[in-house]
C-alpha cells in the first residue's frame, strides 16, 4: 500500500506452472520482523472478480534486497516469503513466476 491508497487490483495473472518449473522455497513470513520498511514493487491480481487468483504474489524491496511474498486470498493459509536476495535476482525470479517457470 502506498500513501494509504490500496494497490490496483488488476495486476498480472501468473501463467500455470510448467511441468519443469523451479520450486521456490517458501519460508514463514520473515521480513515483517527484520526490516523497518518493506516496499511492494509489483503484485499479481487481487480483484475479487478473478476466481483464478487464489494466491497473490508480491515482489518486495527492503534493506537493499528483494524477496517474493505469497499470501492466500481469504482467511486460509499463512503468508510465506522467499529468503532475501539481490534485487536483480529477485526480478528474474519474479519474471519466472509470472511466466510459469517458477512457483
Secondary structure, DSSP 4 states (H G I P E B T S, - for coil): -BTTBPPPS--BPPPPPPTTPBPP-PEEP-HHHH-S--EEEEEB---TT-TT-SEEEEEEEETTEEEEEEEESTTSS--EEPPPB-HHHHHHHHHHHHTTSB-
